[in-house]
């Protein structure tokens, strides 16, 4: 697990706690929305918190639709944003 994945998973856990849910161990390839881990409002909160954690603005319209909904995919997208 690299630093980006650790950060994403921590932010996800914090988001779930903030929603009154218990953090879960999510498979990196699992779709966070389709699996019910996050609803659409929780996802937006998660992305906002992730922006704060990584210090880079995230425009979800610029993210790859397939990648933006899983931990593994978000790792790729955050690495891409950091490299830009």
C-alpha positions as CSV (number, residue, x, y, z in Angstrom):
1,X,0.0,0.0,0.0
2,X,1.5,3.4,-1.0
3,X,1.0,6.7,0.7
4,X,-1.8,7.8,-1.7
5,X,-3.8,4.6,-1.0
6,X,-3.3,5.1,2.7
7,X,-4.5,8.6,2.5
8,X,-7.6,7.6,0.3
9,X,-8.5,4.8,2.7
10,X,-8.1,7.1,5.8
11,X,-10.3,9.8,4.2
12,X,-12.9,7.1,3.3
13,X,-12.9,5.9,6.9
14,X,-13.2,9.4,8.2
15,X,-16.1,10.1,5.8
16,X,-17.9,7.0,6.8
17,X,-17.5,7.9,10.5
18,X,-18.8,11.4,9.8
19,X,-21.9,9.8,8.2
20,X,-22.4,7.7,11.3
21,X,-21.3,4.5,9.6
22,X,-18.7,2.0,10.6
23,X,-15.6,2.0,8.4
24,X,-15.3,-1.1,6.2
25,X,-12.3,-2.8,4.6
26,X,-13.1,-2.1,0.9
27,X,-11.6,-4.1,-1.9
28,X,-9.6,-1.7,-4.0
29,X,-11.5,-2.5,-7.2
30,X,-15.0,-2.3,-5.6
31,X,-17.2,0.5,-6.9
32,X,-17.9,2.6,-3.8
33,X,-21.3,3.7,-5.0
34,X,-22.6,0.5,-6.5
35,X,-21.4,-1.5,-3.5
36,X,-23.3,0.8,-1.2
37,X,-20.2,2.0,0.7
38,X,-21.1,5.6,-0.2
39,X,-24.2,7.3,-1.5
40,X,-23.9,10.2,-3.9
41,X,-23.8,12.8,-1.1
42,X,-21.3,10.8,0.9
43,X,-19.2,10.5,-2.3
44,X,-19.1,14.3,-2.8
45,X,-18.1,14.7,0.9
46,X,-15.4,12.1,0.4
47,X,-14.0,13.8,-2.6
48,X,-14.0,17.2,-0.8
49,X,-12.2,15.7,2.1
50,X,-9.7,14.0,-0.2
51,X,-9.0,17.4,-1.9
52,X,-8.1,18.8,1.6
53,X,-6.0,15.8,2.4
54,X,-3.9,15.8,-0.7
55,X,-3.8,19.6,-1.2
56,X,-4.9,19.4,-4.8
57,X,-8.3,20.5,-6.2
58,X,-10.2,17.6,-7.8
59,X,-12.7,18.4,-10.5
60,X,-14.7,15.2,-10.8
61,X,-15.6,16.1,-14.4
62,X,-11.9,15.7,-15.2
63,X,-11.7,12.2,-13.6
64,X,-12.0,9.0,-15.6
65,X,-15.5,7.7,-14.9
66,X,-14.4,4.1,-14.5
67,X,-11.6,5.1,-12.0
68,X,-13.3,7.7,-9.9
69,X,-15.4,5.3,-8.0
70,X,-12.9,2.8,-6.6
71,X,-9.9,3.1,-4.3
72,X,-7.5,1.7,-6.9
73,X,-8.9,4.0,-9.6
74,X,-8.7,7.0,-7.3
75,X,-5.0,6.1,-6.6
76,X,-4.3,6.3,-10.3
77,X,-6.2,9.6,-10.7
78,X,-4.6,11.2,-7.7
79,X,-1.1,10.2,-9.0
80,X,-2.0,11.7,-12.3
81,X,-3.2,15.0,-10.7
82,X,0.0,15.2,-8.6
83,X,2.2,14.7,-11.7
84,X,0.4,17.5,-13.6
